[in-house]
């Protein structure tokens, strides 16, 4: 019985040692892949301002006049999908997939207002959302969204009175795409 117990302990010890080596190699590989993807994510974020600006002023009717890459929803998900997809392509990444806003919001992580980056979203209590397409060094942010009322894609900045009295007063928070929404292009 003691002999079986000792053999089992030796087998377990050997398994844990091999598992530890595999985990170390996996961690090293993960660090290498993450370093590579961090550079791609940087290019992704740097591409967003020029791409977003191309959409400003485009007529947009909810349920009609679709934005270039997708159609058929009544929220800003078409606009965001188009911008994210084009920015991902420039960075050699792929954007996971089109999602209506209610599903996209589930794939975001909250970020501090002092850590905003191009591509982050400002979400209101009613889940109305705009994309922060450019963040200046001064802290001034530029936002873009498809306006149902004006039926076009609009831009405004954080100096605008509407930002102060409407967006910040109804703020749920600032959010960023989770890492799983971007992947290396195939």
N, C-alpha and C positions, 0 to 999 in steps of 0.2 A: 504494500500500500504506500509506504514511504517512497519507494522507488518510482511509482507511477506519479505521485505528487511532485517529486523532484523533476521528472521528465516534463510534466505539464508546465511547471514553472520555467524550465529552460526554454521550452517552445514559446511560451508567452513572452519571455524576455527577448528572444530572438525576433519575434514578430514585431514587438514594440520598437526594437532597434532599427529594423528595416523600414517600418512605417515612419519613424523619425527621419531617416535619410530621405525617403520619398517626399515627405512634407517639406524638408529643407530645400530640395531641388524644386518642388512646386512653388515655394515662396520666392526663390530666386527667379524662376521663370515669370512668375506673376509680376514681380518688380520690374523686370525688363519690359514686359508687355505694357504695363501701366506707364512707364516712362515714355514709351513710344506713343501711346494713346494720349498722354497729356499734351504732347506737342500737337497732335492732331486736333485735340479739343481747343487748344489755343488758336489754331488757324480757323476752326469752326466759329469761335466767338468773334474773331477779327473780321470774318466775312459777313457777319450779320448786318452791320450798318449799311453797307452798299447794296446788299440784296433787299433789305427792308425798304430803303428809299425808292426802289423801283416800283413798289406797290402803292405808294402814297398817291392819292387822288384817283385811283382806279375805281370806276363805278362798281358798286356791289349791292346786289339785291338779295336779301335772305331768301334762300330757296330757289334762287335763279342767278343769272350772271355769275357763274362760278369762277373762282380764282383758277389760275392755270393748272394746278396739279391735282385738284380734287373737287368734287361737287356734291351737293345734296344735303348740306346741313344748315342749321340756322344759328350758328355761333361763330366765334373767331377761329375755330379749329382748322378751317380751310386755309386761312391766312397763315397761321402759325405753322401748319404742315408744309406749306409751300416754302416759307422762309427757312425752316429747319432742314428740309430736304435739300434745298439748293446749297445752303452753307455746309451741310455734311458732305455733299459731293465735292465741293472745293477743298475740303480737308481730307479727302480720301476715306471718308467714313460713310456709313449708311445710317439713315434715321429709321428707327424701328418700323413704324407703320402709321398710317393715318388713324386717328382716334377722335371721335366726337369729344367735345370739351369735358363732359362728365367723366370720361375714361382717362383722358389726358391728365386731368387734375389728380387722379390716383397715382400717377407716375411722376410726381413732383416731390421735391423735398423743400421744406421751408428754409429760407436763408435770412440772415440778418440784413437790415436795411443799409448797413455800413459795408456790406460785402457784395453789392450788386454787380452783375456782369452782363455784357451783351447777351441777349437771349433769355434772360430771366423774365418771369411774369409777375405782374401785380394783379392780385385777385381780390375782388370785393366780397363782402358778406353774402351777396346773392350769386356768387360765382361768375359775375361779369369780369372779363379779363382783358388786359392789354399786355403787349410784349414790350419790354425795355430793350430797344434795339441799339441804343448807344448810351454809354456812361462816360461822362467827361471827368477829367482829373479833379475838377472843381466840385464834383458830386452832382452836377446837373445831369438829369436823365431825360432821354427822349423816348417816347412811347408811340406805339402804333396799334390800331385796332380797326375793325370793320364796323362802321356805324350803321345800325339799322335805321335810325332816324334820318340821317343824311344820305344814306344809301351809297356810301363810298368809303374807301380806306382813308382814315385820318391819322394825322400825327400831331402830337402836342408835347410839351416839355414840362418839367417840374416847376418852372417859373410861372406857368399858366395858372390863373386864379381857379380854373376848373379843377386842376390837380389838387389844390389845397382844400377847396370847399366841397368837392364831391369825392374824388378818389381817396384822399387820406381820411376823410370823415367816415367812409364806408369800408375801410381797409380790413380785409381778412389777413393779408400778409403778402410777403414776397416769396416767390418760389422758383426753383431751378429744376430742370430735367434731371431725373435720376440717371446714374451711369448706364443703366441697362437700356436706355432709349437710343444710345449711339453705339455703333459697333464698327470695326474695321470693314471696309468695303470688300465684297467677295472678289 
